[in-house]
Amino acid sequence: MNKPVTRDELASAQEPLEDAPAAPVDDRAAAGARRRKGFLALALAVAVIGGGWLGYNWFFNHGIVETDNAYVGADVAAVTPLVTGTVAQVLVSDAQPVKAGQILVILDQTDAQLALAEAEAAFNQAQRRVRGYRATDRQLTAQIAMRGAEAGRASAETASASAALERARIDFERREALAATGAISGEELSSARAAYQQARAGVAAAQAAQSQALAAQTAAAGQRDANQAMIAGAAIDDNPEVAAARARLERARLDLARTVIRAPVDGVIARRQVQVGQRVQTGAALMSVVPIQQAWVDANFKEGELAAVRPGQKVELEADLYGGSVTFHGTVEGLAGGTGSAFALIPAQNATGNWIKVVQRVPVRIRLDPAELKQHPLRVGLSMVVRVNTRG
């Protein structure tokens, strides 16, 4: 049989039940206090870290504009022939470094050598022809003097014939008067008349000879004047004919020299498109030479980042090729005259009126340090990270 439970036993059994919840309540309060302290410490740490980052950014990054939309560029030199010919030798290959003046391609020189020989012969012939002009001038001068002497002799003969004509006229007239009186015979009068007519013919012949001598002298003078027009005022080497022949000779020499194609600048060979035996025309693209020691960087900054960017400001750059281990230093040379979209083949404007504003980018030209480029060469088109210090 079950024994009845007394009141004291019931009270004593219930006391522990009343005191048991006290310990868990104290533990929860302590845990809440610890959580509050942790949150406070975390908030304080975040505030300290954020404040430190803001302070660092203010002191060290304030005035720095950065972009990774930047690429290496250079004035690529195109190698083109200046004369038409067949390729005889190709002495370089892609990616090969070359020096300015180094031989790249040699064209067949046979035609150029023949043209040079022909031009040399024409030049020598022109010099001899001009020397002949000078000899002809001396000859014509002597001929003019001779014609002058002949004209003088003809003039004297004309005077003599005129005197003989006057004597024959007087003699004829005297005999004609005497013949009327019968003092002389008719035969003697006929002889005087014939002598008079012969003297008149002699005068006419002398005058004709004098006119001929004067005409020959004038013709010789004209020939000398025409000859002197080709040689007057210039030495043999300065004569127009000789100068023209010399110009053709120099052109032939230049064409021969141009069969040897040389590198225009120091750089690296790129895009070689020529092969031995190929027939190339003037101006055809054979290859390119990239002057990597004269490379620059075009950094495309957003238009809102360029308010404080000025030429002459210092720039730090990193190339994806070398990573953060190499830092290049440069200087802002200037800003482009327009945005990239302004010079695009297909402008961004929409003729239908549907316009969406897009943040534009303006290329900024940055000059690199040649010493750093020599130590760490770059290539055209490589990606760069650019940081411009606008505080200067």
C-alpha positions in Angstrom: 0.0 0.0 0.0 1.3 3.4 -0.8 2.2 5.6 2.1 0.6 9.0 2.1 3.0 12.0 1.5 3.1 14.6 4.2 3.1 18.3 3.7 6.7 18.7 4.9 7.9 16.1 2.5 6.1 17.8 -0.3 7.6 21.2 0.5 11.1 19.7 0.8 10.6 18.0 -2.6 9.5 21.3 -4.2 12.4 23.5 -3.0 14.9 22.2 -5.4 12.4 22.7 -8.2 12.2 26.4 -7.3 16.0 27.0 -7.2 16.9 25.0 -10.3 16.2 27.7 -13.0 18.5 30.3 -11.5 21.8 29.0 -13.0 20.6 29.0 -16.7 19.3 32.6 -16.4 22.7 33.8 -15.2 24.5 32.0 -18.0 22.2 33.6 -20.7 22.8 37.1 -19.3 26.6 36.6 -19.3 26.5 35.3 -22.9 24.5 38.3 -24.0 27.0 40.6 -22.3 29.8 38.8 -24.1 28.0 39.1 -27.4 27.5 42.8 -26.9 31.2 43.3 -26.1 32.1 41.2 -29.2 29.9 43.3 -31.5 31.3 46.4 -30.0 34.8 45.3 -30.5 34.0 44.2 -34.1 32.4 47.5 -34.8 35.4 49.3 -33.3 37.8 47.2 -35.4 35.8 47.9 -38.6 35.7 51.6 -37.8 39.5 51.6 -37.2 40.2 49.7 -40.3 37.8 51.8 -42.4 39.3 55.0 -41.0 42.8 53.8 -41.6 41.9 52.8 -45.2 40.3 56.2 -45.8 43.3 58.0 -44.3 45.7 55.9 -46.3 43.7 56.5 -49.5 43.5 60.2 -48.7 47.2 60.7 -48.1 48.6 58.2 -50.7 45.9 57.8 -53.4 44.3 61.2 -53.4 44.7 62.8 -56.8 45.6 59.5 -58.5 43.5 58.5 -61.6 43.8 54.9 -62.7 42.7 52.8 -65.7 43.5 49.4 -67.1 42.2 50.4 -70.6 45.6 51.3 -71.9 47.8 49.8 -74.6 51.3 50.1 -75.9 51.7 51.9 -79.3 54.5 52.9 -81.6 55.1 54.5 -85.0 55.4 51.3 -87.1 57.7 51.8 -90.1 56.5 50.2 -93.3 59.2 48.7 -95.5 58.3 49.2 -99.2 60.4 49.0 -102.4 61.1 52.2 -104.3 61.7 50.4 -107.6 60.1 47.5 -109.3 62.0 44.2 -109.3 62.3 40.5 -108.5 63.3 39.6 -105.0 66.7 37.9 -105.0 67.4 37.6 -101.2 65.4 38.0 -98.0 67.8 38.4 -95.1 65.5 38.7 -92.1 62.5 37.0 -90.5 59.7 37.9 -88.2 60.5 38.9 -84.6 64.2 39.5 -85.6 65.7 42.7 -84.1 67.4 45.0 -86.7 69.4 48.2 -86.7 68.7 51.2 -88.9 70.5 50.7 -92.2 70.6 47.0 -91.9 69.9 45.1 -95.2 66.5 43.5 -95.3 65.8 42.6 -98.9 67.9 42.5 -102.1 66.2 42.8 -105.5 67.6 41.5 -108.8 70.1 44.1 -110.0 70.6 43.2 -113.6 68.2 45.7 -115.2 69.4 48.5 -112.9 73.1 47.8 -113.8 72.3 47.9 -117.5 70.4 51.2 -117.1 73.4 52.6 -115.1 75.8 51.6 -117.9 73.6 53.2 -120.5 73.3 56.4 -118.4 77.1 56.6 -118.0 77.5 56.3 -121.8 75.0 59.0 -122.4 76.7 61.3 -119.9 80.1 60.9 -121.5 78.5 61.4 -124.9 76.9 64.7 -123.7 80.3 65.9 -122.4 81.9 65.2 -125.7 79.1 66.9 -127.6 79.5 70.1 -125.5 83.3 70.0 -126.1 82.4 69.8 -129.8 80.2 72.8 -129.5 83.2 74.7 -128.1 85.4 73.6 -131.0 82.8 74.5 -133.5 82.6 78.0 -131.9 86.3 78.5 -132.5 85.9 77.2 -136.1 83.0 79.5 -136.8 84.9 82.4 -135.4 87.7 81.7 -137.8 85.3 81.2 -140.6 83.7 84.6 -139.9 87.1 86.2 -140.1 87.8 84.4 -143.4 84.4 85.5 -144.8 85.2 89.0 -143.8 88.5 88.9 -145.6 86.7 87.6 -148.7 84.1 90.4 -148.4 87.0 92.9 -148.3 88.7 91.5 -151.3 85.4 91.4 -153.2 84.9 95.1 -152.2 88.4 95.9 -153.6 87.7 94.0 -156.8 84.4 95.9 -157.2 86.2 99.2 -156.8 88.8 98.1 -159.4 86.1 97.0 -161.8 84.4 100.3 -161.3 87.6 102.2 -162.2 88.1 100.0 -165.2 84.5 100.6 -166.3 85.1 104.4 -165.9 88.2 104.2 -168.1 86.4 102.0 -170.7 83.5 104.5 -170.8 85.8 107.5 -171.3 87.8 105.7 -174.0 84.6 104.6 -175.8 83.1 108.1 -175.7 86.3 109.6 -177.0 86.6 107.1 -179.9 82.9 107.5 -180.6 83.4 111.3 -181.0 86.5 110.7 -183.2 84.6 108.2 -185.3 82.2 110.9 -186.4 85.1 112.9 -187.9 86.5 109.8 -189.5 89.7 110.0 -187.5 89.4 106.3 -186.4 88.2 103.2 -188.1 85.0 101.5 -187.3 86.8 98.4 -186.0 88.6 100.5 -183.4 85.3 101.9 -182.3 83.8 98.4 -182.0 86.7 97.3 -179.8 86.2 100.3 -177.5 82.5 99.6 -177.3 83.3 95.9 -176.4 85.8 96.9 -173.8 83.3 99.2 -172.2 80.6 96.5 -172.1 83.1 94.0 -170.7 84.0 96.5 -168.0 80.4 96.9 -167.1 80.0 93.1 -166.8 83.1 93.0 -164.6 81.6 95.5 -162.2 78.4 93.5 -162.0 80.4 90.3 -161.3 82.5 92.0 -158.6 79.4 93.4 -156.9 77.8 89.9 -157.0 81.0 88.4 -155.5 81.0 91.1 -152.8 77.3 90.4 -151.9 78.1 86.7 -151.7 81.0 87.2 -149.4 78.9 89.4 -147.1 76.1 86.8 -147.1 78.6 84.0 -146.2 80.0 86.2 -143.4 76.5 86.8 -142.0 75.6 83.1 -142.2 78.8 82.2 -140.4 78.0 84.7 -137.7 74.5 83.3 -137.3 75.8 79.8 -137.0 78.3 81.0 -134.3 75.5 82.8 -132.4 73.4 79.6 -132.5 76.3 77.5 -131.3 77.2 80.0 -128.6 73.6 79.9 -127.3 74.3 76.2 -126.3 77.5 76.9 -124.5 77.4 80.5 -123.4 77.5 81.2 -119.6 78.4 77.7 -118.4 81.3 75.4 -118.2 81.2 71.9 -119.7 79.9 70.3 -116.5 77.3 73.0 -116.0 76.0 72.8 -119.6 72.2 71.9 -119.6 72.8 68.9 -121.8 75.5 67.6 -119.5 73.4 68.4 -116.4 70.4 66.5 -117.8 72.6 63.5 -118.6 74.2 63.7 -115.2 70.7 63.7 -113.6 69.8 60.6 -115.6 73.0 59.0 -114.4 72.3 59.8 -110.8 68.8 58.4 -111.2 70.2 55.2 -112.6 72.7 55.0 -109.7 69.9 55.7 -107.2 67.7 53.0 -108.8 70.6 50.5 -108.4 71.1 51.5 -104.8 67.4 51.1 -104.2 67.5 47.4 -105.1 69.0 47.0 -101.7 66.2 47.6 -99.2 67.4 48.6 -95.7 65.8 49.0 -92.3 64.5 52.6 -91.8 64.8 52.5 -88.0 65.9 50.3 -85.1 63.3 47.9 -84.2 61.8 44.4 -84.5 60.6 42.8 -87.8 56.9 42.2 -88.0 54.4 41.1 -90.6 57.0 39.9 -93.2 55.1 39.2 -96.4 57.9 38.9 -99.0 59.5 35.7 -100.4 62.4 35.0 -102.7 61.4 35.1 -106.4 58.4 37.4 -105.8 57.9 40.2 -108.2 57.3 43.4 -106.2 56.0 46.7 -107.3 56.9 50.1 -106.1 55.1 50.8 -102.8 54.1 47.2 -102.1 54.2 46.3 -98.3 57.1 43.8 -97.7 57.3 44.0 -93.9 57.1 46.3 -90.9 59.8 47.5 -88.4 58.4 48.2 -85.0 60.6 50.7 -83.0 60.0 49.2 -79.6 62.5 51.6 -78.0 60.3 54.5 -79.0 57.0 53.0 -77.8 54.4 55.0 -75.9 51.1 54.2 -74.1 47.6 55.3 -75.0 45.5 55.3 -71.9 41.8 55.6 -72.4 40.5 57.4 -69.4 36.8 58.1 -68.8 35.8 61.7 -69.5 35.0 62.3 -65.8 38.5 61.3 -64.7 40.4 63.9 -66.9 39.5 67.2 -65.1 42.9 67.4 -63.4 45.0 65.6 -66.0 47.6 67.9 -67.6 50.7 67.4 -69.8 53.9 66.9 -67.8 52.3 65.0 -64.9 54.1 61.9 -63.7 52.7 58.4 -64.4 53.3 54.9 -63.1 52.5 52.0 -65.3 52.4 48.2 -65.0 52.4 45.8 -67.9 50.4 42.6 -67.8 53.5 41.1 -69.4 55.7 41.6 -66.3 53.0 41.9 -63.7 53.4 44.0 -60.5 57.1 43.1 -60.3 58.1 45.8 -62.8 56.9 49.4 -62.6 57.4 51.7 -65.6 57.5 55.5 -65.2 56.3 58.0 -67.7 55.0 61.5 -68.4 51.7 62.7 -69.8 52.4 64.1 -73.3 48.9 65.3 -74.0 45.3 64.4 -74.6 43.9 63.4 -77.9 41.8 65.8 -80.0 38.6 63.7 -79.6 37.1 60.6 -78.0 37.6 57.2 -79.5 34.0 57.0 -80.7 34.4 60.4 -82.5 37.0 58.9 -84.8 35.4 55.5 -85.2 34.5 54.3 -88.7 30.9 53.9 -87.6 29.9 56.8 -85.3 27.8 56.1 -82.2 25.1 58.6 -83.1 21.7 57.1 -83.9 19.9 58.9 -86.8 16.5 57.7 -85.6 16.7 59.8 -82.4 17.1 56.9 -80.0 20.1 58.2 -78.0 21.6 56.5 -75.0 24.3 58.5 -73.1 27.5 56.5 -72.8 30.5 57.5 -70.8 33.2 58.5 -73.4 36.9 57.7 -73.2 39.6 60.1 -74.3 43.1 58.7 -75.2 45.9 60.1 -73.2 49.4 59.8 -74.7 52.1 58.8 -72.2 55.8 58.9 -72.9 57.8 56.1 -71.4 61.4 56.2 -69.9 63.8 54.9 -72.7 66.1 53.3 -70.1 63.3 51.3 -68.6 62.1 50.3 -72.1 65.6 49.0 -72.9 65.7 47.0 -69.7 62.2 45.7 -70.0 61.1 45.8 -73.7 57.4 46.1 -74.5 55.5 45.2 -77.7 52.8 47.1 -79.5 49.3 46.3 -78.3 50.3 45.0 -74.8 47.8 45.9 -72.0 48.9 48.3 -69.3 47.6 49.6 -66.0 48.2 53.4 -65.8 48.1 55.6 -62.7 48.4 59.3 -63.3 49.4 61.5 -60.3 47.4 64.7 -60.8 48.6 66.3 -57.6 51.5 67.8 -59.4 
